[in-house]
Amino acid sequence: MKIAVLGGGNGSFAAAGDFALQGHDVRLWRRDPALVAQHLAAGSRIIVKDSNGRHDVQLALVTTDIAEVVDGAELILCPAPAFAQPDIAQLLAPHLTDGQIVFLPPATFGSMIFAKAAHDAGNLARVSFAETGTLPWLTRKHGPFEVAITIRAKRLPVGVFPLDTAPHALDVIGHAFPGVIEPCGDALSGALMNAGPIIHPPLIVMNAGPLEHFEKWDIHKEGTQAAIRRVTDALDAERIAVREALGYGGPHFPLANHYASEGEQWMYGRGSHDRLTDSGDWRERIVLTEHRYMREDLRLGLSLLVSVAELVGVATPLAFSFLAIGGAICGEDFLEGGRTLATLGLGHLDRAELQALLREGF
């Protein structure tokens, strides 16, 4: 399969390296010419480290030319942070063609940003936009062209926009992730599977002292204590209540299953939390005012949750509170703006109109 990967972070390198390891034709787009030049000089290769050892894989192309990367690609995967999506969507919009799938894992309802960018650019191609609840890899880069994959996802709930294109989209995505994809309905359902806004805000806010005191701190090990887990479960209950109010059925992938030793498996499968902490890769320096856990998961992810909750009349006191506290930490008002239905250009729609759009497209 021809796959285009957009971005140069942990997720993009894991995607490009893992797809190439599986034998796919992989092309990587990065916007920084200097970094692309370095990668070309290194032979357009990526070292993938996983439980089976080290693998030296060859990419078909590394370039700053997004048109060249996506030309003929069946699947376009963009795991960039949500705050980078608007710029990338604008660059991508003119180049999409019929039948292509843009997959955003995860996206904070970013599928609508990419779809609207294509629509506003006058691109009438029949394209599917999909998103899931987590990055398909627990991963960290270990060097400029080296990436460690600790866990590969075992279950990926995927929502598609427009929903009536889902059969084709899920078939293509399923070829890239065999045996892993689980349809969960429309793109908003996929967005409301996003685990980042549930797991990370309590971990960074309730560990703010250690994060600012220690040079490095593992929020998933020493930072995951019983009191914080109770708050995480309560915040997750708000997410699930919003899903249920919108009529989305289970499984809702409650985050509690990520930590459980029995019962329904979560997205990364059994024992993934222990393997994550044992790797040591998440003992890191987190600058609260700058890190994507604050800028993406808390500010954008929770503002989306609160916005959708308001549409369906569900109370989200914890999500609201974390937005207020996160804003105070950063000296900003996170309760204004963020990623809401209004800032996505959907604020004028009632529930029925929104669901019709999600089903049929623009």
C-alpha positions in Angstrom: 0.0 0.0 0.0 1.2 3.5 -0.7 1.1 5.5 2.5 1.9 9.2 3.1 2.9 10.2 6.6 2.8 13.9 7.6 4.9 15.3 10.4 8.3 14.7 12.1 7.4 13.9 15.7 7.3 10.7 17.7 4.1 9.5 16.2 5.0 10.3 12.6 8.4 8.5 12.9 6.7 5.5 14.5 4.1 5.4 11.7 6.7 5.8 8.9 9.1 3.3 10.4 6.5 0.7 11.3 4.7 0.9 7.9 8.0 0.5 6.1 8.8 -2.4 8.4 5.6 -4.0 7.2 6.6 -3.6 3.6 4.4 -0.6 2.6 5.6 2.1 0.2 6.0 5.0 2.7 6.6 8.6 2.0 7.3 11.1 4.8 6.6 14.9 4.6 8.2 17.4 7.0 8.0 21.1 6.7 11.5 21.9 7.9 14.0 21.9 4.9 17.1 21.6 7.1 15.7 18.5 8.9 14.7 17.0 5.6 18.1 17.6 4.1 19.7 15.8 7.1 17.3 12.9 6.7 18.1 12.6 3.0 21.8 12.7 3.8 21.3 9.8 6.2 19.8 7.8 3.4 16.0 8.4 4.1 16.2 5.6 6.6 14.6 5.1 10.1 15.8 2.8 12.8 12.9 1.1 14.6 13.5 -0.4 18.0 10.8 -2.8 19.4 10.6 -6.0 21.4 12.0 -7.9 18.4 15.2 -5.8 18.2 16.5 -3.1 15.9 15.3 -2.7 12.4 16.8 -0.5 9.7 14.0 0.4 7.3 14.0 2.4 4.0 11.5 5.1 3.2 10.5 5.7 -0.4 10.6 9.4 -0.1 11.4 12.2 2.5 10.5 15.7 1.3 9.0 19.1 2.1 6.7 18.8 -1.0 3.3 17.8 0.4 1.9 17.4 -3.1 4.5 14.9 -4.0 4.1 12.9 -0.8 0.3 12.5 -1.1 0.2 11.9 -4.9 -1.2 8.4 -5.4 -1.3 7.7 -1.7 -4.2 5.5 -0.6 -3.8 6.4 3.0 -2.6 9.8 4.4 -1.7 9.5 8.1 -1.2 12.7 10.1 -0.5 12.1 13.8 0.7 15.7 14.4 -0.6 17.5 17.6 -4.0 19.1 17.3 -2.6 22.6 17.4 -0.7 21.9 14.2 -3.7 20.6 12.3 -5.0 23.9 10.8 -1.8 24.8 9.0 -1.3 21.2 7.7 -4.9 21.0 6.6 -4.5 24.2 4.5 -1.4 22.8 2.9 -3.0 19.5 2.1 -6.4 20.6 1.0 -5.7 21.3 -2.7 -4.0 18.0 -3.3 -6.6 15.5 -2.1 -8.1 13.2 -4.8 -11.1 10.8 -5.0 -10.9 7.8 -2.7 -8.1 8.9 -0.5 -8.3 8.5 3.3 -6.9 11.1 5.7 -6.4 9.3 9.1 -5.8 11.4 12.2 -4.8 9.3 15.2 -6.0 10.9 17.5 -7.5 14.3 16.4 -9.7 16.1 18.9 -12.3 16.4 16.1 -9.5 17.5 13.7 -11.2 15.5 11.0 -13.6 18.5 10.6 -10.7 20.9 10.2 -9.2 18.9 7.4 -12.5 18.3 5.7 -13.6 21.9 6.0 -10.2 23.1 4.6 -10.7 20.9 1.5 -14.3 22.1 1.1 -13.3 25.8 1.5 -10.5 25.3 -1.0 -13.0 24.2 -3.6 -11.7 20.6 -3.7 -14.7 18.5 -4.6 -12.9 15.1 -4.4 -14.7 12.4 -2.5 -12.3 12.0 0.4 -12.8 10.3 3.8 -11.5 11.8 7.0 -11.1 9.5 10.1 -9.9 9.7 13.6 -9.3 7.3 16.5 -9.0 7.4 20.3 -5.2 7.2 20.7 -1.9 7.1 18.8 -1.5 3.5 17.5 2.0 3.3 19.0 3.3 4.1 22.5 6.5 5.6 21.2 9.4 8.0 21.7 12.2 9.1 19.3 15.6 8.1 20.6 17.6 10.1 18.0 17.0 12.2 14.8 16.3 9.0 12.8 15.6 6.5 15.4 12.3 5.6 17.2 11.4 3.2 19.9 8.0 1.5 19.8 7.1 0.2 23.3 3.5 -0.9 22.4 1.4 -1.3 19.3 -2.3 -0.7 19.7 -4.5 -3.8 19.9 -7.9 -2.1 19.4 -8.5 1.2 17.6 -12.1 2.6 17.6 -12.4 4.7 14.4 -15.0 7.3 13.4 -15.3 8.5 9.8 -16.5 11.7 8.1 -18.7 11.6 6.1 -20.1 8.5 7.8 -21.6 7.3 4.5 -18.0 6.8 3.2 -17.1 4.6 6.2 -17.0 1.2 4.5 -14.2 2.2 2.0 -12.3 4.2 4.7 -12.3 1.4 7.2 -11.2 -1.1 4.6 -8.2 1.0 3.6 -7.3 1.8 7.2 -7.7 -1.9 8.1 -5.1 -2.9 5.5 -2.6 -0.7 7.4 -3.7 -1.9 10.8 -4.8 -5.5 10.3 -7.1 -6.9 13.0 -7.0 -3.7 15.0 -9.7 -1.4 13.7 -13.1 -1.2 15.3 -15.8 1.0 13.7 -17.4 3.4 16.2 -19.6 5.5 13.9 -19.1 9.1 12.8 -16.2 11.4 13.4 -17.5 13.0 16.5 -17.8 9.5 18.1 -14.2 9.0 17.1 -13.3 12.3 18.7 -15.0 11.4 21.9 -12.9 8.3 22.2 -9.7 10.4 22.5 -8.0 9.3 25.7 -5.5 12.2 25.9 -7.9 14.8 27.3 -8.9 12.3 30.0 -5.6 10.8 31.1 -3.2 13.8 30.8 -5.0 16.8 32.4 -5.4 15.2 35.9 -1.8 13.9 35.7 -0.2 17.2 34.9 -2.4 19.5 37.0 -2.3 17.2 40.1 1.4 16.6 39.6 2.2 20.3 39.0 4.5 20.6 42.0 6.7 17.6 41.2 6.8 18.5 37.5 8.2 22.0 38.4 10.5 20.7 41.1 12.2 17.7 39.5 14.3 17.9 36.4 12.4 14.8 35.1 9.3 13.2 36.4 7.2 10.2 35.3 3.6 11.2 35.5 2.6 7.6 34.6 4.6 6.0 37.4 5.1 8.0 40.6 2.5 10.5 39.3 -0.3 7.9 39.0 -1.6 7.5 42.5 -5.0 6.3 43.7 -6.4 9.8 44.3 -5.5 10.9 40.8 -7.0 7.7 39.3 -10.3 8.4 41.1 -10.4 11.9 39.5 -9.5 10.4 36.1 -12.3 7.9 36.4 -14.7 10.7 37.2 -13.6 12.9 34.3 -13.9 9.9 32.0 -17.5 9.4 33.3 -18.2 12.9 31.9 -16.9 11.9 28.5 -19.0 8.7 28.5 -22.1 10.6 29.6 -21.7 12.9 26.6 -21.3 10.0 24.3 -24.4 8.4 25.6 -26.4 11.6 25.4 -25.5 11.7 21.7 -26.8 8.2 21.2 -23.4 6.5 20.7 -23.3 2.9 21.9 -20.6 1.0 23.6 -17.9 0.0 23.9 -16.9 3.4 25.2 -13.3 2.3 26.0 -13.3 3.5 29.7 -9.7 4.5 30.6 -10.0 2.4 33.8 -9.5 -0.6 31.5 -6.0 0.6 30.6 -4.9 0.0 34.2 -7.0 -3.2 34.8 -5.5 -6.7 35.0 -8.8 -8.4 33.9 -12.0 -7.6 32.1 -12.3 -5.8 28.8 -9.0 -4.9 27.1 -8.3 -1.3 26.4 -6.8 0.1 23.2 -3.2 -0.9 24.0 -4.1 -4.3 25.4 -3.2 -5.9 28.7 -0.2 -4.8 30.7 0.6 -1.8 28.6 0.7 0.6 31.5 3.5 -1.4 33.2 5.4 -1.7 30.0 5.2 2.0 29.5 6.6 2.8 32.9 9.2 0.1 32.7 10.6 1.5 29.5 11.7 4.7 31.2 10.9 6.8 28.1 8.2 8.7 29.9 10.4 9.9 32.7 10.9 13.3 31.1 10.9 17.0 31.5 7.4 18.6 31.1 7.2 22.4 31.0 3.6 22.9 32.0 3.0 26.1 30.1 4.4 24.7 26.8 3.8 20.9 26.7 1.2 19.4 24.4 -0.4 17.7 27.4 -1.5 21.3 28.3 -1.8 22.9 24.9 -3.4 20.0 23.1 -5.1 17.6 25.5 -6.2 20.0 28.2 -6.9 23.3 26.3 -8.2 21.9 23.1 -9.5 18.5 24.2 -11.4 19.5 27.2 -12.8 22.7 25.5 -14.2 20.4 22.8 -15.7 18.1 25.5 -17.3 21.0 27.3 -18.7 22.5 24.1 -20.3 19.2 22.9 -21.6 18.6 26.4 -23.4 22.0 26.4 -25.0 21.0 23.1 -26.6 17.9 24.6 -27.2 19.3 28.1 -24.6 17.2 30.0 -22.8 18.7 33.0 -19.0 18.5 32.9 -17.8 20.1 36.2 -14.4 18.4 36.2 -13.6 19.2 32.6 -14.7 22.8 33.2 -12.5 23.0 36.4 -9.4 21.6 34.7 -9.8 24.2 31.9 -9.9 26.9 34.6 -6.9 25.6 36.5 -4.9 25.0 33.4 -5.6 28.5 32.2 -4.5 29.9 35.5 -1.2 27.9 35.3 -0.6 29.4 31.9 -1.8 32.9 32.7 -4.5 32.6 30.0 -8.3 32.1 29.8 -8.7 28.5 28.5 -12.5 28.9 28.9 -12.5 31.2 25.9 -11.8 30.0 22.5 -10.1 26.6 22.5 -11.5 24.0 20.2 -15.3 24.3 20.4 -18.1 23.6 18.0 -18.2 27.4 17.4 -14.5 27.8 16.6 -14.9 24.8 14.2 -17.6 26.7 12.4 -20.3 24.3 13.6 -21.8 26.4 16.4 -24.9 27.4 14.4 -26.0 23.8 14.1 -28.4 22.1 16.4 -28.0 18.4 17.3 -30.0 17.1 14.4 -28.2 19.3 11.9 -24.8 18.4 13.2 -25.6 14.7 13.0 -26.8 15.1 9.4 -23.6 16.9 8.5 -21.5 14.1 10.1 -23.4 11.5 8.1 -23.6 13.2 4.7 -20.7 15.7 4.6 -20.7 19.2 3.3 
